[in-house]
Amino acid sequence: MLRRKPTRLELKIDDTDEFESIKKELEARKRQREEVESGAGVGGDSVGSTDVIGGETPPTCTAASRAELINERIGYKPHPKATTLPTLFGSLQFS
């Protein structure tokens, strides 16, 4: 395996400014979404969304439903294996 010298990354003022602006924008969106959710909950007709918005699950999701959402998103369909003796050892017959 060939080795190379480590590369140097420099953090510039422009990068930190961009990071701060994006951070503020995301916080503003989060506050706006929380206001909409709190207003919908009080109004009575709230929408129980199962969509993942912005990489976050809704705060009302339980651990099991969150796992189901993730499994559905990645296409994983767990099938429990039976742990009975015939399935462990196959169809062995002792004569």
C-alpha positions in Angstrom: 0.0 0.0 0.0 1.3 3.4 -1.0 1.5 6.0 1.7 1.2 9.7 1.0 1.7 12.7 3.2 -1.4 14.0 5.0 -3.2 16.8 3.3 -3.7 20.1 5.2 -7.1 21.6 5.3 -7.3 25.3 6.3 -10.4 26.8 7.9 -11.1 30.3 6.5 -13.2 33.1 7.8 -15.6 32.7 4.8 -16.1 29.1 5.8 -17.1 29.9 9.4 -19.4 32.7 8.2 -21.1 30.3 5.8 -21.5 27.7 8.6 -23.1 30.3 10.9 -25.5 31.5 8.3 -26.6 27.9 7.5 -26.9 27.1 11.2 -29.2 30.1 11.7 -31.3 29.2 8.7 -31.8 25.6 10.0 -32.7 26.9 13.5 -35.3 29.3 12.0 -36.8 26.4 10.0 -36.9 24.3 13.1 -38.7 27.0 15.1 -41.1 27.5 12.3 -41.9 23.8 12.1 -42.4 23.6 15.9 -44.8 26.6 15.7 -46.8 24.9 13.0 -46.9 21.5 14.9 -47.9 23.2 18.1 -50.6 25.2 16.3 -51.9 22.0 14.5 -52.0 20.1 17.8 -54.2 22.8 19.5 -56.4 23.2 16.4 -57.5 19.5 16.8 -56.9 18.2 13.3 -53.2 17.3 13.5 -51.5 15.4 10.8 -49.6 12.3 12.1 -46.8 12.4 9.6 -44.6 9.3 9.1 -42.2 11.1 6.7 -38.7 11.9 7.7 -38.3 15.6 7.3 -34.7 16.9 7.0 -33.2 13.8 8.5 -35.2 14.1 11.7 -38.1 12.0 12.8 -41.1 13.7 14.4 -40.8 13.9 18.2 -44.0 11.9 18.7 -42.4 8.7 17.2 -41.7 5.8 19.5 -38.5 3.8 19.3 -40.4 0.9 17.6 -42.0 3.1 15.0 -38.7 4.9 14.4 -37.0 1.6 13.7 -39.8 0.6 11.4 -39.4 3.9 9.5 -35.7 3.4 9.1 -36.2 -0.2 8.0 -38.8 0.8 5.5 -36.6 3.6 4.1 -33.5 1.4 3.6 -35.6 -1.6 2.4 -34.8 -3.9 5.3 -37.6 -6.4 6.1 -36.6 -8.5 9.1 -37.9 -12.1 9.3 -37.4 -13.7 12.6 -35.8 -17.2 12.5 -37.5 -20.1 14.2 -35.3 -21.6 16.9 -36.8 -25.1 17.0 -34.6 -28.2 16.8 -35.5 -29.3 13.3 -34.6 -25.9 11.9 -31.3 -25.9 13.9 -30.2 -29.3 12.8 -32.1 -29.8 9.6 -33.8 -33.1 8.9 -31.3 -35.4 10.5 -32.6 -38.8 11.3 -30.9 -41.1 13.8 -31.2 -44.8 13.0 
